[in-house]
Amino acid sequence: MVAILEKSEHNVDFHPMVDFIEASPLKIETTKEGTQILATVDGIHRTITESSLRRNIKLQDKEGISSLPDTELFENLTLMGYNISPNQKFTFQKGQFSHQWKYLIHTIMQCLSPKSTGFNEFSSSISTALIFLGTNRTYNFSKMIFDGLVKNVNNKGEGSGTPTEPYHTPSPEA
């Protein structure tokens, strides 16, 4: 879903996938309907929007919220057992939660986090998703996923510089 497009010695098995994604001519466009990712895959032009992502992944989260006011975020984390420090930043430590919360945080991070921090730390967007899942409210995962895609397209790295043969991508029509 969301990936950091960088090669390292720790993800060698994914290098061909990164090459494929970096070879795709992705562009970002902002229109009156909002941000769109424009991509060409196997010669077919594709437009990806938050709503198309929601529709295709079947998340049904259009009415969901994607952020909380700071005070509500901190209050809910406190209720979950997190010790908020007086000068709390918006990066949180997984180790301050019970094992059950740690497991849910770990699962959310593995599935959705664009990992800009260590695996023991997580962002306010992951915190908000955690709170919404824990309180049975609808979180807008489509927005989180789409914003991560846009960020990855904007932060596209140089890659290895080694040309690779194109990979065949099966078409949904096939």
N, C-alpha and C positions, 0 to 999 in steps of 0.2 A: 504494500500500500504506500507507505512513505519510506524512503530510503535516503541515506546520505551517499551521494555519488562519488565516493572516494575509494581508491584501491589502497590496501595495506597488506602487510604480510599475514594479518589475522583473518582476511576474507578472500583468500586466493581462489576458492571455489566459485566466488561470485564475480570474478574479473570479467568473464565473457558477458555476463548480464550487464555489468556496468558499461562495457564497451558498446553493447547494443543500445542501451538507453542514451548514452552520450552521442551516438551516431544519429539518433533521431532528431530531426530539425524541430525542436520545440520552441515555441514563442509564447509570450504572454501578451494579452490584449485587454485593456480596460474599456468597457463600453458602458452605455447607460444602464444595461442589465447587470453590470458588475464585471469582475475579472474573469477572463477566459484563458485557457491554455489551448493553443493551436498546435497541433502535431500532425505529421505525415507518417503513417505507418503502412508499409507495403504499398506505397503510392496512393493511399486513400487519406484524404484530409479529415481529421477528427477535431472536434471542438469539445473541450472538457470544461464543464462548469460545476459549481457546487450542486446545483439541482440535478444535472445529469449524473453526477457521482451518487447522489442520494437515490435517484431513480434506479440506477443499475445495480447498486449494492443493496437496495431495498432497506434502507435504514429508517425510513419514516420518522425523521427527526426535524422536519421543517420548523415546527413550533418550538423546538428545543432552544435552550440558552447555551451560549458558549463561554460566558464569563460571569464572574460574580464580583460585587464590590469587595474591596479589600477587607472591610470589617466582617462581612458575612463569610468570606473565605476563611479568615483566621478563627472566627467563632466556631465554624463547623469543624475545622481541623482540631481545635481544642476539644470539642465534644468527642472526637474520634481518638483522643489520647495524645495528641501532638502537643509538645511543650513549645509555645510561641515565645521567642525571646523578645525583649523590648525593642531591639533594632532589627527585627526579622526582615530578611530579604525575601525575594520571591522564588528562591530555590530551596526545596525542602529535603530533609534527610529521611530516607526510607527506614533507617534503623530505629527511629523513635516510635514506630507503630508496633502493634501486636502482630503475631505471626499471620493471622488471617488477613489483616490489612496489607501487610507486606506482600503476601501472595497476590492479592488483587492489584496492588501497585505494580508489581513485577509483570503481571500479565498485560496490563494496560501499556506499560512501557515497551514490552517486547512487540506488541501489535501496532502501536500507534506513535511512539515517541520518535522524533527526529534526532534524538540523542546529541545534544550539545553539551551535556554534563556527564558526570560519571554515573555508573549504574546504581549507586547508592543515593543519588540525588535526582530530584524530579522537579519539574516546573509548575507554575501556577495553573497552566492549562491542564496538566495531568491531575493536579489537585482538584480542580473544578470537576473534571470528569469523575474522579473518585467520589467526591461529595455527592454528585448527582446520582451515581450508581448506588451509593450507600443510603440515599434518602428517597429512592424510587421516583426521581424526577427525570424528565427527558433532557438529555444533553445533546447538543448539536454536533455529533461526531463528523457529519459531512463537512461542516465548516472547518473543523480541526484538520481533517485529512486533506481537504482542498488547499487550505492555507499552507500546509506542509509541502504539498506538491509545488505550489507557486514559489515558495521559499527555495526549494531545491532547484527549480529551473533558474531562478535569479542568481543562485550561488554556484552555478555550474563551474566545475573546476576544469583544469587543462587535461586531465586524464593522463595516460601513459605516453601519448603521442605515437603509439604503435598502431598502425592501421590493422583492422581485422576484417575478415570476410563477413558480409551481412548474414544475419540469421533469419530463417523463415519464421514469420509470426502467423500462426493459424488465424484465419478470419472467422468471426462469429457466424458468418453466413455459411461457412463450409460445413 
